[in-house]
Amino acid sequence: MTRNTRIFAIAVLALTLGAPFAASTSAQSDWPLHGRTNDEARHSPLARINASNVNQLGLAWHDKLDVDRGTEATPIVVNGVMYATGAFSIVYAYDARTGRRLWKYDPQVPRDWAVKACCDAVNRGVAVLDGRVYVGTLDGYLVALDARSGKERWRVDTLIDRSRAYTITGAPRIVAGRIVIGQGGAEYGVRGYVTAYDAKTGRQAWRFFTVPGNPSQPFESKAMEMAAATWTGDKWWIYGGGGTVWDSMTYDPALNLLFIGVGNGSPWNRKYRSPGGGDNLFLSSIVALKADTGEYVWHYQTTPGDNWDFTATQHIISADLKMGNETRPVILQAPKNGFFYVLDRRTGELLSAEKYVQVTWAERVDMKTGRPVETGAGDYEKEPKLVWPSPYGGHNWQPMSFHPGTGLVYIPAQELPAVLASDTDFKLRGLPSWNNGLVFAGIPEDRAGVDGLLQITGGKLIAWDPAAGREVWRVNQAHPFNGGVLTTAGNLVFQGTADGRFVAYSADQGKVLWETNVQTGVIAPPISYEIAGEQYITVAVGWGGALALVGGDVAKAAGVRSISRMLTFKLGGKAALPPLAPEPEIPELPELTASKETVDKGREIYHRNCAVCHGAAAVGGGVLPDLRRMDANRRLLFDRIVRGGLPGRGMPGFADVLNAEDVRAINAYVLKRAWDEKSEKPRNTRN
């Protein structure tokens, strides 16, 4: 290597790993797409904030959002304006430098539509193109807004069947000049698909279904005819099939390919949706489509015949990696099932599949067949099984990031098992009962059991070498379900945590360089942008999502409540958050006079109907009301609230599925759990 070549190489490395005040072009200054670039790498080339000065970071501005629920948006920044979303698909536009609100758009989603959202009334952000802002609403519309005023330009209904529990929680993507959006709802029995719309008019350009419909009807495509051969039985299309495309999409303009991540089956338990077996394409698959027509090109199924909600909807990153002696165009994914995959993005060829968390359901992935080798440890058909990972996954929806300088992927991973058993009383039930065909059989209620569960659960920030298929470093975190990840050219990794911190790590070694208390759990991914020579870091905060709603003691252990805000940091920032209001006192509890049989009945009914929102074992996770904390008035009105609902607040009525005796049993169970919380023996309990 010559002296000039060596100097150039050192300069490039310094720029990548943290040279201060590195110059940036205007294109580098914005965050114009969901993953900043089409490859969804979530890496910023900015380095004015770097490993040597990040400890000077301070809050520049903050803004309180309208609804305190799960906040999962990736903000978009274009020409100094930030566009972000909160719960119920409300869109906010800000001066990205000062935080001054420019406009707000509320699509007026009916609050009772939230019962159709399995995992909170969340929204992951907007797309911005040619003076328009595009947002998918929780109730299934794709809306185009004027970027200057926030006024509606057009609105289209994306749902094929409004009698089914479809939702939109994902961010639209810009693909070949069109706007692409999918839906959620597989827990409640829908059929998955993804659709492209003309950006100017909203006219449908193409649609790709991910699972086959009624085989007595003509197939929509040859891909659906092929997929139908992998399903059995006579009910999958009645159950919906699932396979929703609710988050992950990555676009490669050079190959003209769109890669979509497909979700779980409906129901989860494969013996009910496809009783004769079969792979059930395209569940839990990465599918490559022609970007301009939506035609099928190839697929790779991460979990054939999925039985555990092991979706492949997790973040997909496109990169060029040196694998052996050649550089390969690849896509990278760490789906729920616990294996990290590297695929050739031209063909779908499997190049690597290694465990990144503890996995018991499969021994390995066979590199010849591409299929996992199941161990039987995940077969819960005859008896309950402790399965790693749980349906929350080794990695959930929170985005990972690829740093081109280190060559590493930074995964917001977690260790969280579940005891699963087949539901012997499975039948299609009304909302909000999950139609999963399995039950969580090992939910502890005693102190020792809860403590034991908490000891084996936690989060991890993993730096993963995708070329070598191995972990380079990790940061162990006390709680699962931490936020998405941002990397920057300043040798930095930013991530928020479930327990209310926002942290900067060194990208090369994982050292904690800076952290701040943000007063609530963070699940959203940060972004970075630059205005007038000053670099900013923004993250949306607000505890919520699947674990916070359903996780019970695991969610409660994070010790936070949901407070939804936009937070923006810069070097020398001097702003401060207002102090937290005190937690309400535990109200006086009435005596528990119900029989053990009534309490046990209430436990079963509660977990079938209420736990999806109010938490396992009646333990609230910090988002929706903890029913153990009901005051005397609400206890008196419990039957009216449960069976009549609170439509303006998103609480459905259960009059069609629960009678007065059922509600009394739930009330008794919740009261028993309230006494458990006080660590007092329930008084006058009849055996």
C-alpha positions in Angstrom: 0.0 0.0 0.0 1.4 3.4 -1.0 1.6 6.3 1.5 -1.3 8.2 -0.4 -3.4 5.1 -0.4 -2.8 4.5 3.3 -3.8 8.2 4.1 -6.9 7.8 2.1 -7.9 4.6 3.9 -7.3 6.1 7.3 -9.5 9.1 6.3 -12.3 6.9 5.2 -12.2 4.9 8.4 -12.1 8.1 10.5 -15.2 9.3 8.7 -17.0 6.0 9.2 -16.1 5.6 12.9 -16.4 9.0 14.3 -14.4 11.9 12.8 -15.9 15.1 14.1 -17.5 17.6 11.8 -17.6 15.3 8.8 -19.1 17.2 5.9 -22.5 16.1 4.7 -24.5 16.7 1.5 -28.1 17.9 1.6 -29.2 14.3 0.8 -27.3 13.1 3.8 -28.9 15.8 6.0 -32.5 14.5 5.8 -34.2 11.3 6.8 -36.4 11.0 3.8 -37.5 7.4 3.9 -38.6 4.9 6.6 -35.1 3.4 6.8 -33.4 6.6 5.6 -32.5 4.8 2.3 -34.2 2.1 0.3 -31.9 -0.6 1.8 -33.6 0.1 5.2 -30.1 0.1 6.9 -31.1 2.8 9.3 -27.6 4.2 9.3 -26.9 7.9 9.2 -23.6 9.2 7.6 -23.6 12.2 10.0 -20.8 12.4 12.5 -20.9 15.9 14.1 -22.2 14.0 17.1 -19.7 11.2 17.7 -18.2 9.0 20.3 -15.9 11.8 21.6 -18.6 14.4 22.3 -21.9 12.4 22.7 -21.7 13.0 26.4 -22.6 16.6 25.7 -25.9 15.7 24.2 -29.0 17.4 25.7 -32.6 17.8 25.0 -33.3 20.4 22.3 -37.1 20.2 22.2 -40.0 18.0 23.1 -43.7 17.8 22.3 -46.5 16.0 24.0 -48.6 13.9 21.7 -52.4 13.6 22.0 -52.8 10.0 23.0 -50.7 8.1 25.6 -50.5 4.7 23.9 -47.7 2.8 22.2 -45.6 5.2 20.1 -43.7 3.4 17.3 -43.2 5.9 14.5 -40.1 6.6 12.5 -40.1 10.3 11.9 -39.5 11.5 8.3 -37.4 14.7 7.8 -37.5 16.5 4.5 -36.2 20.1 3.9 -36.3 21.0 7.6 -39.8 19.6 8.2 -40.4 16.6 10.4 -43.5 14.4 9.9 -44.4 11.9 12.6 -47.4 9.9 13.8 -48.8 8.9 17.2 -51.5 6.5 18.3 -54.7 6.2 16.3 -52.8 7.4 13.2 -52.6 11.1 14.1 -50.0 12.9 12.0 -47.9 15.8 13.2 -45.7 18.2 11.2 -42.9 20.1 13.0 -40.2 22.6 12.3 -37.5 20.0 12.8 -35.0 22.6 14.3 -37.3 24.1 16.9 -40.1 21.6 17.4 -42.8 24.2 16.6 -45.9 22.4 15.3 -46.8 23.3 11.8 -50.0 21.3 11.5 -51.8 18.2 12.9 -54.0 15.8 11.0 -56.4 13.5 12.9 -58.1 10.9 10.6 -60.8 10.4 13.3 -60.3 6.7 13.6 -63.2 5.3 15.7 -61.7 4.6 19.1 -63.5 1.2 19.3 -61.4 0.1 16.2 -58.6 -0.4 18.7 -60.1 -3.7 19.7 -59.2 -5.0 16.3 -55.5 -4.1 16.8 -53.9 -7.1 18.4 -50.9 -5.1 19.7 -52.1 -1.5 20.5 -53.5 1.4 18.4 -50.0 2.1 17.1 -48.7 3.7 13.9 -45.1 3.3 12.5 -45.0 6.5 10.5 -45.6 8.1 7.1 -44.1 8.3 3.6 -43.3 11.6 1.9 -43.1 12.1 -1.9 -43.5 15.1 -4.2 -45.2 17.4 -1.7 -47.5 14.8 -0.3 -47.5 12.9 3.1 -49.0 9.4 3.1 -50.4 7.6 6.1 -52.2 4.4 6.7 -54.9 4.6 9.3 -55.8 2.1 11.9 -59.2 1.6 10.3 -57.7 0.6 7.0 -57.5 3.8 4.8 -54.5 5.1 2.9 -54.6 8.9 3.0 -52.6 11.4 1.0 -52.1 14.8 2.7 -50.7 18.1 1.4 -47.3 18.4 3.0 -47.6 22.2 3.6 -51.0 22.3 5.1 -52.0 18.7 6.2 -55.2 18.9 4.1 -56.5 15.6 2.6 -55.7 15.2 -1.1 -57.2 11.8 -1.4 -58.3 8.8 0.7 -58.8 5.1 -0.4 -60.2 2.1 1.4 -57.5 -0.6 1.4 -59.6 -3.3 3.0 -61.1 -6.2 1.0 -63.6 -7.1 3.8 -64.7 -4.6 6.5 -66.5 -7.4 8.4 -63.1 -8.8 9.2 -60.7 -7.3 11.9 -58.2 -5.6 9.5 -56.0 -2.8 10.7 -53.1 -0.7 9.4 -50.2 -0.1 11.8 -47.3 -0.1 9.4 -45.7 2.8 7.5 -46.3 3.1 3.8 -43.3 2.6 1.5 -42.4 4.4 -1.7 -41.8 1.7 -4.4 -41.1 2.6 -8.0 -43.1 5.8 -7.6 -46.0 4.1 -6.0 -47.2 3.9 -2.4 -47.3 0.3 -1.0 -49.1 -0.7 2.2 -50.2 -3.9 3.9 -52.5 -4.7 6.8 -52.6 -6.5 10.2 -55.1 -8.7 11.8 -54.0 -12.3 11.6 -54.8 -12.9 15.2 -58.4 -12.2 14.4 -58.8 -14.2 11.2 -58.0 -12.2 8.1 -56.4 -13.0 4.8 -53.1 -11.2 4.1 -52.2 -9.1 1.1 -50.1 -6.1 0.0 -51.2 -3.4 -2.4 -49.5 -0.6 -4.5 -51.4 2.6 -5.2 -50.6 5.4 -7.7 -49.0 8.2 -5.6 -50.9 11.0 -7.4 -54.4 9.6 -7.6 -54.7 6.7 -5.2 -55.7 4.3 -7.9 -54.8 0.7 -7.3 -51.8 -0.4 -9.4 -51.4 -4.0 -8.2 -52.2 -6.4 -5.3 -50.4 -9.5 -4.1 -52.2 -12.0 -1.8 -49.9 -13.9 0.6 -52.2 -16.9 1.3 -54.7 -18.6 -0.9 -58.4 -18.0 -0.6 -61.4 -20.4 -1.1 -60.1 -23.0 -3.6 -63.5 -23.3 -5.1 -62.9 -19.8 -6.6 -60.4 -18.9 -9.3 -56.9 -18.2 -7.9 -55.8 -14.6 -8.2 -52.3 -15.6 -9.5 -50.1 -18.6 -10.3 -48.4 -17.9 -7.0 -51.7 -18.5 -5.1 -52.3 -21.7 -7.1 -48.8 -22.9 -6.0 -49.4 -21.8 -2.4 -52.8 -23.6 -2.2 -51.0 -27.0 -2.7 -49.3 -26.4 0.7 -52.5 -26.1 2.7 -54.9 -28.9 3.8 -58.3 -29.2 5.3 -61.5 -27.4 4.5 -61.4 -24.3 6.8 -58.3 -22.2 6.3 -60.1 -19.7 4.1 -62.9 -19.5 6.7 -60.4 -18.8 9.4 -58.7 -16.2 7.0 -55.3 -17.9 6.8 -53.4 -15.0 8.2 -50.1 -14.0 6.5 -50.5 -10.3 7.0 -47.8 -7.9 5.7 -48.0 -5.4 8.5 -44.5 -3.9 8.7 -41.4 -5.0 6.9 -40.8 -4.0 3.2 -37.5 -3.3 1.4 -37.1 -2.0 -2.1 -34.1 -2.6 -4.4 -34.4 -0.2 -7.4 -31.5 -1.8 -9.3 -33.2 -5.3 -9.3 -36.7 -3.8 -9.4 -37.6 -6.0 -6.5 -39.7 -5.4 -3.4 -39.1 -7.8 -0.5 -41.9 -8.3 1.9 -42.0 -10.0 5.3 -45.1 -12.2 5.8 -46.7 -12.8 9.2 -48.2 -15.7 11.1 -51.1 -18.0 10.3 -54.6 -17.7 11.5 -54.9 -19.5 13.8 -51.4 -19.9 15.2 -51.9 -23.6 15.9 -51.3 -25.4 12.6 -53.5 -28.4 13.4 -56.6 -26.2 13.3 -55.8 -24.1 10.2 -54.2 -26.9 8.1 -55.0 -30.2 9.9 -53.4 -32.4 7.3 -50.0 -30.6 7.6 -48.2 -28.6 4.9 -45.9 -25.6 4.8 -48.7 -23.1 4.4 -47.2 -20.7 2.0 -46.5 -17.9 2.2 -46.8 -17.7 6.0 -43.6 -16.7 7.9 -41.8 -16.0 4.6 -39.7 -13.4 2.8 -41.2 -12.9 -0.7 -39.6 -11.1 -3.6 -42.0 -9.3 -5.9 -41.6 -7.3 -9.2 -41.9 -3.8 -8.0 -43.8 -2.5 -10.9 -46.4 -5.3 -11.2 -46.4 -7.2 -7.9 -45.6 -10.5 -9.6 -44.1 -13.3 -7.6 -40.3 -13.8 -8.2 -39.1 -16.0 -5.3 -39.7 -16.8 -1.6 -37.9 -18.2 1.4 -39.9 -19.6 4.3 -38.2 -19.1 7.6 -40.7 -21.3 9.6 -42.6 -23.8 7.4 -45.9 -24.8 9.0 -45.5 -22.1 11.7 -46.9 -23.2 15.0 -45.7 -20.4 17.3 -46.4 -17.0 15.8 -42.9 -16.9 14.4 -43.5 -14.2 11.9 -41.1 -13.0 9.3 -42.4 -9.5 9.4 -39.3 -8.3 11.2 -37.0 -5.7 9.7 -35.3 -6.7 6.3 -32.1 -5.0 5.4 -30.4 -5.0 2.0 -26.6 -4.9 1.9 -23.6 -6.1 -0.2 -21.5 -8.4 1.9 -18.2 -10.2 1.3 -19.0 -13.8 1.8 -15.9 -16.0 1.3 -14.1 -14.7 -1.8 -16.9 -12.8 -3.4 -19.2 -9.9 -2.6 -22.8 -10.9 -2.6 -26.0 -8.8 -2.8 -27.9 -10.0 0.2 -30.9 -9.3 2.4 -30.6 -9.8 6.2 -33.3 -10.7 8.7 -33.5 -11.7 12.4 -37.2 -13.0 12.5 -39.0 -14.1 15.6 -37.9 -17.7 15.3 -34.4 -17.0 16.7 -32.3 -17.6 13.6 -30.4 -14.8 11.7 -30.8 -15.3 7.9 -28.6 -14.1 5.1 -30.1 -14.6 1.6 -29.0 -13.7 -1.9 -31.5 -11.1 -2.8 -31.4 -11.9 -6.5 -32.5 -15.5 -6.0 -33.5 -16.1 -2.4 -30.6 -18.6 -2.0 -29.9 -19.3 1.7 -26.3 -18.3 2.6 -26.4 -18.4 6.3 -28.8 -19.2 9.2 -27.4 -19.1 12.8 -29.1 -18.8 16.2 -28.8 -15.3 17.6 -30.8 -16.1 20.8 -31.7 -19.3 22.8 -33.8 -21.6 20.5 -35.3 -24.9 21.6 -38.0 -25.6 19.0 -35.3 -26.3 16.3 -31.8 -27.7 16.4 -30.5 -25.9 13.3 -31.4 -24.9 9.8 -30.4 -27.5 7.2 -28.3 -25.6 4.7 -29.2 -28.1 1.9 -32.9 -27.9 2.2 -33.2 -24.5 3.9 -35.6 -26.0 6.4 -35.3 -25.9 10.2 -34.7 -29.2 11.9 -37.4 -29.3 14.6 -36.5 -30.9 18.0 -39.9 -31.7 19.2 -39.4 -29.4 22.2 -41.9 -27.0 20.6 -44.6 -29.6 20.0 -47.3 -28.6 22.5 -50.0 -30.8 21.1 -50.1 -33.5 23.8 -48.7 -31.6 26.7 -47.6 -28.0 27.6 -44.1 -27.2 26.5 -41.6 -24.5 27.5 -40.6 -22.9 24.2 -37.7 -20.6 23.4 -38.3 -18.1 22.0 -41.9 -17.2 22.9 -44.4 -15.8 20.4 -42.9 -12.4 21.3 -39.9 -13.6 19.4 -36.1 -13.4 19.7 -36.6 -10.1 17.9 -39.9 -8.4 17.5 -40.9 -5.5 15.1 -38.4 -3.0 16.5 -35.9 -2.2 13.7 -32.3 -3.3 13.7 -29.5 -1.3 11.9 -26.6 -2.1 9.6 -23.4 -0.1 10.0 -21.3 -0.2 6.8 -18.2 0.9 8.6 -18.2 -1.9 11.2 -20.0 -4.4 8.9 -22.2 -5.3 11.9 -26.0 -5.5 12.3 -27.3 -4.2 15.7 -30.3 -6.3 16.8 -32.7 -5.3 19.6 -33.1 -8.9 20.7 -34.7 -10.5 23.7 -34.8 -13.7 25.8 -38.4 -14.5 26.7 -39.8 -18.1 26.8 -43.5 -19.2 27.0 -45.3 -22.3 28.2 -47.6 -23.2 25.3 -50.4 -25.8 25.2 -53.0 -26.7 22.6 -56.4 -25.1 23.1 -58.8 -28.1 23.5 -61.8 -25.7 23.4 -60.8 -24.0 20.2 -63.6 -22.3 18.1 -63.9 -19.0 16.3 -64.8 -16.4 18.9 -65.8 -12.7 18.6 -63.5 -9.8 19.3 -61.3 -9.3 21.2 -60.6 -13.0 21.7 -57.5 -14.1 19.9 -58.3 -17.0 17.7 -55.0 -18.7 18.1 -55.8 -22.3 18.9 -53.3 -22.4 21.7 -53.1 -21.1 25.3 -50.3 -19.6 27.4 -50.3 -22.4 30.0 -47.6 -21.2 32.4 -48.6 -17.7 33.6 -47.4 -17.6 37.3 -49.4 -15.7 39.9 -47.3 -16.5 43.0 -44.3 -14.3 44.0 -41.8 -17.1 43.6 -43.1 -18.0 40.1 -43.1 -14.4 39.0 -39.6 -13.9 40.3 -38.4 -17.0 38.5 -39.9 -15.8 35.2 -38.3 -12.4 35.5 -34.9 -14.0 36.2 -34.9 -15.8 32.8 -36.3 -12.9 30.7 -34.5 -9.8 29.5 -33.3 -7.8 26.5 -30.1 -7.8 24.5 -28.5 -5.3 22.1 -26.5 -7.7 19.9 -23.8 -6.6 17.5 -23.9 -9.4 14.9 -21.4 -10.1 12.1 -23.7 -11.3 9.2 -20.8 -12.4 7.0 -19.3 -14.6 9.7 -22.7 -15.6 11.3 -21.6 -14.8 14.8 -22.1 -12.4 17.7 -19.3 -9.8 18.2 -20.6 -8.1 21.4 -23.7 -7.7 23.4 -25.2 -5.5 26.0 -27.5 -7.4 28.4 -30.6 -5.5 29.4 -32.9 -6.1 32.4 -36.1 -6.0 30.4 -37.3 -7.3 27.0 -39.1 -5.2 24.3 -36.6 -2.4 24.0 -36.6 0.1 21.2 -35.4 0.1 17.6 -31.8 1.0 16.7 -30.0 3.8 14.9 -26.3 3.8 13.9 -24.3 6.8 12.8 -20.9 7.5 11.3 -19.9 8.9 14.6 -19.2 5.4 15.9 -22.5 5.4 17.7 -25.5 3.2 18.3 -28.6 4.8 19.8 -31.4 2.8 21.4 -34.2 3.5 23.9 -35.1 1.0 26.6 -38.3 -0.4 28.1 -37.4 1.0 31.5 -37.3 4.6 30.3 -33.7 5.4 29.2 -32.3 6.7 25.9 -28.7 5.4 25.5 -25.8 5.9 23.1 -23.2 3.1 22.8 -20.0 2.9 20.9 -20.6 0.9 17.7 -17.2 -0.9 17.7 -17.3 -2.1 21.4 -20.8 -1.6 22.8 -19.6 0.8 25.6 -22.2 3.0 27.2 -21.2 6.6 26.3 -24.3 8.5 27.4 -27.8 8.0 28.6 -30.8 10.1 29.8 -34.1 9.4 31.5 -37.1 9.9 29.2 -39.8 9.0 31.8 -41.5 6.3 29.7 -40.6 3.1 27.9 -39.2 3.5 24.4 -40.0 1.1 21.6 -39.6 3.3 18.5 -36.4 3.6 16.5 -34.4 6.9 16.6 -33.4 8.9 13.5 -30.7 11.6 12.9 -30.7 14.7 10.6 -28.8 17.9 10.2 -30.0 21.5 9.8 -27.7 24.5 9.2 -24.6 22.5 10.3 -26.1 21.1 13.5 -26.9 17.5 13.9 -30.0 16.3 15.8 -31.2 12.9 17.1 -35.0 12.4 17.4 -36.9 9.5 19.0 -40.6 9.1 19.6 -41.3 7.7 23.1 -44.3 6.1 24.7 -44.7 2.7 26.2 -47.1 0.3 24.5 -47.3 -2.5 22.0 -47.8 -6.3 22.4 -45.7 -6.9 25.5 -46.8 -3.8 27.3 -50.5 -4.8 26.9 -50.3 -8.5 27.4 -47.1 -9.2 29.2 -48.4 -8.8 32.8 -45.6 -9.0 35.3 -42.9 -9.0 32.6 -44.2 -5.7 31.3 -44.9 -4.2 34.8 -41.3 -5.0 35.8 -40.1 -2.2 33.4 -41.6 0.2 35.9 -42.9 2.8 33.4 -46.3 4.2 32.3 -47.1 5.4 28.8 -46.4 9.1 28.1 -46.2 9.8 24.4 -43.8 12.5 23.2 -41.5 13.5 20.5 -38.0 14.1 21.8 -35.1 15.8 19.9 -31.5 16.0 21.2 -28.5 18.1 20.1 -25.1 18.9 21.5 -25.5 21.4 24.3 -29.3 21.1 24.4 -30.8 22.7 27.5 -34.5 21.8 27.4 -36.0 19.7 30.2 -39.1 17.4 30.6 -41.7 18.4 33.1 -41.7 16.4 36.4 -43.8 13.2 36.5 -47.1 13.2 38.2 -47.2 10.8 41.2 -48.7 7.4 40.8 -52.3 7.0 42.2 -52.6 5.2 45.5 -54.0 1.7 45.6 -57.7 2.1 46.6 -59.3 0.4 49.6 -60.3 -3.1 48.6 -63.6 -4.8 49.5 -63.6 -8.2 51.1 -63.3 -11.2 48.7 -66.3 -13.4 49.4 -66.4 -15.4 46.1 -65.7 -19.1 46.2 -62.5 -20.6 44.8 -64.6 -22.1 41.9 -65.8 -18.7 41.0 -62.3 -17.2 41.1 -60.9 -20.0 39.0 -63.7 -19.6 36.5 -63.0 -15.9 36.4 -59.3 -16.6 35.7 -60.2 -18.6 32.6 -62.7 -16.1 31.2 -60.4 -13.2 31.9 -57.5 -14.7 30.0 -59.7 -15.6 27.1 -61.3 -12.2 26.8 -59.4 -9.5 28.8 -55.7 -10.3 29.1 -55.0 -9.1 25.5 -55.5 -5.5 26.7 -55.3 -5.6 30.5 -52.4 -8.0 31.0 -51.7 -11.6 31.9 -52.7 -12.5 35.4 -54.6 -9.2 35.6 -51.3 -7.3 35.9 -51.4 -4.1 33.9 -48.3 -3.3 32.0 -48.4 0.5 32.2 -50.6 1.4 29.2 -54.3 0.6 29.8 -55.9 0.6 33.2 -54.7 -2.0 35.7 -58.0 -3.5 36.7 -56.6 -4.4 40.2 -56.6 -0.6 40.8 -60.3 -0.1 40.2 -62.0 2.3 42.7 -65.3 1.4 44.5 -67.4 3.1 41.9 -65.9 1.2 39.0 -66.3 -2.1 40.8 -70.0 -1.3 41.2 -70.3 -0.4 37.5 -68.1 -3.3 36.4 -70.9 -5.3 34.7 -72.2 -2.2 32.8 -68.6 -1.3 31.7 -67.7 -4.9 30.6 -70.9 -5.8 28.8 -71.8 -2.3 27.6 -68.3 -1.1 26.8 -66.8 2.4 26.6 -66.8 3.0 22.9 -65.3 6.5 23.1 -62.3 5.1 24.8 -61.8 1.9 22.7 -63.4 -0.5 25.2 -65.7 -3.0 23.4 -68.9 -4.3 24.9 -69.0 -8.1 25.7 -72.8 -8.5 26.0 -72.8 -11.0 23.1 -70.1 -13.3 24.7 -70.4 -12.8 28.4 -73.4 -13.0 30.8 -73.8 -11.5 34.2 -72.4 -14.6 36.0 -69.3 -14.5 33.8 -68.7 -10.8 34.6 -69.1 -11.5 38.3 -66.5 -14.2 38.0 -64.0 -11.9 36.3 -64.6 -9.3 38.9 -63.9 -11.8 41.7 -60.7 -12.9 40.0 -59.5 -9.3 39.5 -60.3 -8.6 43.2 -58.3 -11.7 44.2 -55.4 -10.5 42.2 -55.7 -7.0 43.8 -55.4 -8.7 47.2 -52.4 -10.7 45.9 -50.8 -7.4 45.0 -51.1 -6.2 48.5 -49.4 -9.4 49.6 -52.3 -10.1 52.0 -54.2 -13.3 52.3 -57.7 -12.7 50.9 -60.2 -12.6 53.7 -63.3 -14.8 54.0 -62.5 -16.8 50.9 -64.7 -19.9 50.8 -63.1 -23.2 49.7 
